[in-house]
Amino acid sequence: MRQDCSRTLPIMCLFLLVICLSSLLCAAQDGAGTSIPRPGAVSNGSSPEDTQVRELQSAMANIEAQMVQMQRETAKLEAELHDARARLAALKDSQGPQPVQNADKLGSSSSGPLQAANQGAPSDSSLKDQLSKVEENQQVLQSKVNDQYQTKVESASKYRVVLSGMALLNVFDNRGSVDNFDVPQLAQQPSPSASNAAFGATVRQSTIGLDVFGPTLAGARTYGEVETDFFGGFPDAPNGVTAGIMRIRTATIHLDWNNTSVVVGQDGLFFAPLSPTSFASLAEPAFAYSGTLWAWVPQVRVEQRFHFSDQSALVLQGGILDSLSGEAPSYNFYRTAEAGEASGQPAYATRLAWTGSAFGRSLAVGVGGYLSPENWGFGRKINGWATTADWDVPLGRRFSLSGELYRGNAIGGLGAGIGRSV
């Protein structure tokens, strides 16, 4: 009877350990089956979602490490159990058949190998503690995943989507006569029949943005972004001035490698990247009618970066753009070619910039060029062109000096015409 119990004890220990490990693997698989949003490949800062994702990844790594450790302990226990069985069998063969009354002696003599096996294996209490700790970590991980699910934007795909925007109320009081009531650009000659004072408010400069972080294609991190506002005009309805029509500002797709980027879509002028900012004029950059270069133009561009150090790089950009001339559309529902598009060629642009760091802030200095063939009909062909320079230089930790210079011809479509085309 003692001999049978001695044989059964290691088998029961192994059986209990296998059950515990099976439960652990099931729990780990349940946790691993939960979808966790992938962090953004390109990010300009550390967002709360990125911090939560890193915490989830750290918790998963801890669970995997504990599973690997328990698998090693199981393998060690199996080896020691096999060795104990071999010694027990050898001892039985050497002693031959023993009377029943000698079973106690045999049990005591075989207790040495069994004790060695039991000493090398983890005790039941330690296994329970480890299993309890893993289950606790799993519960914490599941709760964090649930919190993340409640705060994320629902997507039809597995890729992460970020919704952003701003509700902006502009209240204004004008004195005199202006061209545009809520975002005045030009002062006009007062009319004898018009009022010299006006007061109003609008929310049509509010914006909505959507960022989608896609898969890795050919080693490139992909993401897309769309930004809209409600500055596209007014519906022909009573009080239509309070119901601005939504319009597209920018919509781009990015492919980013370590030193190369490709951008396609509608974006700002990469060869004249700086524009003044103001909440009073968010629909169009401030000074838009003062000659500053700006436009949201369909384009395809490539950027190549040459790094000299961690904080210094030379950036070369080049691309083609839709050749806009600043003319208003001829029809509301049909599109006709403008002078630049009628040339049969796109516009071409390039920029060379150096980026660095000063006072713990980024520094950039660049020069650019633009060429736009235009055909105005009846043999009237000209080349719109511009040479540009831009800089953003920190003057300490709180101040910086930024600006642009340009010289060109026939670039009213980029804002230089102060509200006119060529």
C-alpha positions in Angstrom: 0.0 0.0 0.0 2.8 2.5 0.8 4.6 1.6 -2.4 1.5 2.4 -4.6 1.0 5.7 -2.8 4.7 6.6 -3.4 4.2 6.0 -7.1 1.0 7.9 -7.3 2.2 11.0 -5.5 4.4 12.4 -8.3 1.9 11.5 -10.9 -0.8 13.5 -9.0 1.5 16.5 -8.7 2.2 16.5 -12.4 -1.6 16.1 -13.1 -2.4 19.1 -10.9 0.3 21.2 -12.5 -1.0 20.3 -16.0 -4.5 21.4 -15.0 -3.2 24.7 -13.6 -1.1 25.4 -16.7 -4.1 24.6 -19.0 -6.3 27.1 -17.1 -3.5 29.6 -17.4 -3.1 29.1 -21.1 -6.8 29.5 -21.6 -6.9 32.7 -19.7 -3.9 34.0 -21.6 -5.5 33.1 -24.9 -8.7 34.9 -23.9 -6.7 38.0 -23.1 -4.6 37.7 -26.3 -7.8 37.4 -28.4 -8.9 40.9 -27.4 -8.2 43.5 -30.0 -5.8 46.2 -28.8 -5.4 49.3 -31.0 -2.0 49.6 -32.6 0.0 52.8 -31.7 0.3 55.3 -34.4 3.4 54.9 -36.6 4.0 58.6 -36.8 3.1 60.8 -34.0 4.0 64.3 -33.0 3.6 63.7 -29.2 2.8 61.2 -26.6 -1.1 61.1 -26.4 -3.1 59.4 -23.5 -4.1 56.6 -25.9 -0.4 55.9 -26.6 0.4 55.7 -22.9 -2.5 53.3 -22.3 -1.3 51.1 -25.2 2.2 51.0 -23.8 0.9 50.0 -20.4 -1.2 47.2 -22.0 1.9 46.0 -23.9 4.0 46.0 -20.7 1.3 43.9 -18.9 1.2 41.4 -21.8 4.9 41.1 -21.7 4.9 40.4 -18.0 2.3 37.6 -18.5 4.3 36.1 -21.3 7.4 36.1 -19.1 5.5 34.4 -16.3 4.2 31.7 -18.7 7.7 31.0 -20.0 9.0 30.7 -16.4 6.2 28.2 -15.5 6.9 26.2 -18.6 10.5 25.9 -17.6 9.6 24.8 -14.1 7.2 22.2 -15.5 9.9 20.8 -17.8 12.3 20.7 -14.8 9.6 18.9 -12.7 9.0 16.3 -15.5 12.7 15.6 -15.8 13.1 15.1 -12.0 10.0 13.0 -11.9 11.3 10.8 -14.7 14.6 10.4 -12.9 12.8 9.5 -9.6 10.8 6.8 -11.4 13.9 5.4 -13.0 15.7 5.2 -9.6 12.6 3.6 -8.1 12.4 1.0 -10.8 16.1 0.2 -10.5 15.8 -0.1 -6.7 12.9 -2.5 -7.1 14.7 -4.6 -9.6 17.8 -4.9 -7.4 15.8 -5.9 -4.4 13.5 -8.4 -6.1 10.1 -9.3 -4.7 9.7 -8.1 -1.2 7.2 -9.2 1.4 4.3 -7.0 2.3 5.8 -6.2 5.7 8.9 -4.8 4.0 6.8 -2.2 2.1 7.4 0.3 4.8 11.2 -0.1 4.4 10.9 0.2 0.6 8.7 3.3 1.0 11.3 4.8 3.3 14.2 3.9 1.0 12.5 5.4 -2.0 11.5 8.5 -0.2 14.9 10.0 -0.9 14.4 10.3 -4.7 10.8 11.4 -4.2 11.9 14.1 -1.8 14.5 15.3 -4.3 11.8 15.5 -7.0 9.4 17.2 -4.7 12.1 19.7 -3.5 12.9 20.6 -7.1 9.3 21.2 -8.0 7.3 24.2 -6.8 4.9 23.6 -3.9 1.2 23.7 -4.3 1.0 27.0 -2.4 3.6 28.6 -4.7 1.7 27.5 -7.8 -1.5 28.9 -6.4 0.2 32.2 -5.6 1.6 32.4 -9.2 -1.7 31.5 -10.7 -3.5 34.0 -8.5 -1.0 36.7 -9.6 -1.4 35.9 -13.3 -5.2 36.0 -12.9 -5.0 39.3 -11.2 -2.8 40.7 -13.9 -5.3 39.3 -16.5 -8.2 41.1 -14.8 -6.3 44.4 -14.7 -5.4 44.0 -18.4 -9.0 43.2 -19.3 -10.2 46.2 -17.4 -7.7 48.5 -19.2 -8.8 47.0 -22.6 -12.4 47.7 -21.7 -11.6 51.3 -20.8 -9.7 51.7 -24.1 -12.6 50.2 -26.0 -15.0 52.7 -24.4 -12.8 55.7 -25.3 -11.7 54.8 -28.8 -13.5 55.7 -32.1 -15.3 52.8 -33.6 -13.9 51.6 -36.9 -15.0 49.1 -39.5 -11.4 47.9 -39.7 -8.8 46.9 -37.2 -6.9 50.1 -37.6 -6.9 52.9 -35.1 -9.0 56.0 -35.9 -8.6 59.3 -34.1 -11.4 61.9 -34.2 -10.6 65.5 -33.5 -12.2 68.9 -34.0 -13.0 72.3 -32.6 -16.3 74.1 -32.0 -15.4 77.7 -32.5 -17.8 80.7 -32.0 -16.8 84.0 -33.5 -18.5 87.1 -32.3 -17.7 90.3 -34.2 -18.6 94.0 -34.4 -17.6 95.9 -37.5 -17.3 99.6 -38.0 -17.4 100.8 -41.6 -17.9 98.8 -44.8 -16.0 95.5 -45.4 -16.1 92.8 -48.2 -16.9 89.9 -45.9 -19.0 90.3 -42.8 -17.6 87.6 -40.5 -14.0 87.4 -41.9 -13.2 90.8 -43.4 -10.3 91.1 -45.7 -10.8 94.3 -47.6 -12.1 97.7 -46.4 -14.6 99.2 -48.9 -15.9 102.6 -49.7 -18.9 103.3 -47.4 -22.2 103.4 -49.2 -24.7 106.2 -48.4 -27.5 103.6 -48.2 -25.6 101.1 -46.0 -25.1 101.0 -42.3 -21.7 101.8 -40.9 -22.0 99.4 -38.0 -22.7 95.6 -37.9 -22.8 93.0 -35.2 -23.1 89.2 -35.6 -21.8 85.7 -34.7 -21.0 82.5 -36.5 -19.8 78.9 -35.9 -19.0 78.1 -39.5 -15.2 78.2 -38.8 -15.6 75.1 -36.6 -13.5 72.2 -37.8 -13.7 68.4 -37.8 -10.7 66.2 -38.4 -10.2 62.4 -38.8 -6.8 60.6 -38.6 -6.6 56.9 -39.7 -3.4 54.8 -39.0 -3.1 52.1 -41.5 -0.9 49.0 -42.1 2.8 48.8 -42.9 3.2 48.6 -46.7 6.6 47.8 -48.2 8.2 48.9 -44.9 6.4 52.2 -44.9 4.1 53.3 -42.1 0.8 54.6 -43.5 -1.8 57.0 -42.3 -4.4 59.3 -43.7 -6.0 62.5 -42.5 -9.0 64.6 -43.4 -9.9 68.1 -42.1 -13.1 70.0 -42.9 -14.9 73.1 -41.9 -18.3 74.8 -42.6 -17.0 77.7 -44.7 -18.3 76.5 -48.0 -21.1 79.0 -48.5 -24.7 79.3 -47.4 -27.8 77.2 -48.3 -30.5 79.1 -50.1 -32.9 78.9 -47.2 -34.3 81.3 -44.5 -31.6 82.1 -42.0 -29.1 80.2 -44.2 -26.3 82.3 -42.8 -26.3 80.1 -39.7 -26.0 76.8 -41.6 -22.6 76.9 -43.3 -22.0 74.3 -45.9 -19.2 71.8 -45.1 -16.1 71.9 -47.3 -12.8 70.0 -47.6 -9.7 71.8 -46.3 -7.1 69.1 -46.5 -7.1 65.3 -47.2 -3.8 63.5 -47.5 -2.4 59.9 -47.4 1.1 59.5 -46.0 3.7 56.7 -46.6 6.6 57.2 -44.2 9.9 55.3 -44.3 12.9 56.1 -42.0 14.3 58.7 -44.4 11.7 59.0 -47.1 8.1 60.1 -47.2 5.4 60.2 -49.9 2.3 62.4 -49.6 -0.6 62.4 -51.9 -3.8 64.4 -51.6 -4.8 68.0 -50.9 -2.5 69.9 -48.6 -0.8 73.3 -48.0 2.1 74.7 -50.0 5.1 72.7 -48.9 7.5 75.2 -50.6 5.9 78.0 -48.5 5.0 76.2 -45.3 4.5 79.1 -42.9 1.2 81.0 -42.4 0.0 83.3 -39.6 -2.6 81.8 -37.3 -5.6 83.4 -35.6 -8.9 82.2 -34.2 -10.4 85.3 -35.8 -9.6 84.0 -39.2 -9.3 80.2 -39.1 -11.1 79.5 -42.4 -8.4 81.3 -44.2 -5.0 82.2 -42.8 -4.5 85.7 -41.4 -3.1 88.1 -43.9 -4.5 86.0 -46.7 -5.4 89.1 -48.6 -2.1 90.8 -47.8 -0.1 88.8 -50.2 1.0 85.9 -48.1 1.4 82.6 -50.1 -1.1 80.0 -49.1 -3.6 77.5 -50.7 -4.9 74.0 -50.2 -3.9 72.3 -53.4 -4.1 68.7 -54.7 -0.6 67.5 -55.0 1.9 64.6 -55.0 5.2 65.2 -53.2 8.3 63.2 -52.1 10.5 64.1 -49.2 14.0 62.8 -48.6 15.9 63.3 -45.3 19.7 63.2 -44.9 20.6 63.0 -41.2 23.8 64.5 -40.0 23.0 63.9 -36.3 20.1 63.1 -34.1 19.0 66.8 -34.2 20.3 67.9 -37.6 19.1 67.0 -41.0 18.9 68.2 -44.6 15.4 67.9 -46.1 14.8 67.8 -49.9 11.2 68.0 -51.1 9.8 68.0 -54.6 6.4 67.4 -56.3 3.7 68.3 -58.7 0.6 70.3 -57.9 -2.7 71.2 -59.6 -2.0 74.5 -61.3 -4.5 76.9 -59.8 -4.8 80.5 -61.2 -7.2 82.0 -58.6 -10.2 82.2 -60.9 -13.7 81.5 -59.5 -15.6 78.5 -60.9 -17.7 79.2 -64.0 -20.4 76.8 -62.9 -21.6 75.4 -59.6 -21.9 71.7 -60.7 -19.5 71.5 -63.7 -15.8 72.0 -63.7 -13.9 73.7 -66.5 -10.1 73.9 -66.8 -8.5 77.0 -65.4 -5.6 78.7 -67.2 -2.9 76.6 -65.4 -4.8 73.3 -66.0 -5.4 74.3 -69.7 -1.6 74.3 -70.3 -1.7 70.5 -70.2 1.0 70.4 -67.5 1.0 70.4 -63.7 2.7 72.9 -61.6 6.2 72.0 -60.3 7.7 72.8 -56.9 10.7 72.0 -54.8 12.2 73.0 -51.4 15.5 72.5 -49.7 15.7 73.0 -45.9 18.0 72.5 -43.0 16.5 71.5 -39.7 18.2 71.6 -36.3 17.7 72.5 -32.7 18.3 75.6 -30.5 17.4 76.3 -26.9 15.6 72.9 -26.8 13.3 73.8 -29.7 13.2 73.0 -33.4 14.9 75.3 -35.9 14.4 75.3 -39.7 15.6 77.4 -42.6 14.6 76.7 -46.2 14.5 77.9 -49.8 12.0 76.9 -52.5 10.9 77.3 -56.1 7.6 77.1 -58.0 6.8 76.9 -61.8 3.3 76.9 -63.3 2.8 77.0 -67.1 -0.5 78.8 -67.9 -2.6 79.1 -71.1 -5.1 82.0 -71.1 -6.3 81.4 -74.6 -5.8 83.2 -77.9 -2.1 82.3 -77.8 -1.6 84.0 -74.4 0.8 81.7 -72.5 2.8 82.7 -69.5 4.8 81.0 -66.8 3.8 81.6 -63.2 6.8 81.3 -61.0 8.1 82.0 -57.5 11.2 81.8 -55.5 10.7 81.5 -51.7 12.7 81.6 -48.4 11.3 80.6 -45.0 12.8 80.5 -41.5 11.7 79.6 -38.0 14.5 80.5 -35.5 14.1 80.2 -31.7 15.3 83.3 -29.8 15.2 81.5 -26.4 12.8 79.1 -24.7 9.8 81.4 -25.0 10.3 83.4 -28.3 11.1 82.7 -31.9 11.4 84.6 -35.2 9.6 83.1 -38.2 8.7 84.5 -41.6 8.8 84.1 -45.4 10.0 86.0 -48.4 9.1 85.4 -52.0 9.3 87.0 -55.4 7.3 85.8 -58.4 4.9 86.4 -61.3 1.3 85.2 -62.1 0.8 83.4 -58.8 -2.6 84.9 -57.8 -3.9 81.4 -57.4 -1.6 81.1 -54.4 -2.8 84.3 -52.7 -0.2 86.7 -54.0 -2.7 88.5 -56.1 -4.5 89.9 -53.0 -7.9 88.5 -54.1 -7.2 88.5 -57.8 -5.8 86.0 -60.3 -2.9 87.0 -62.6 
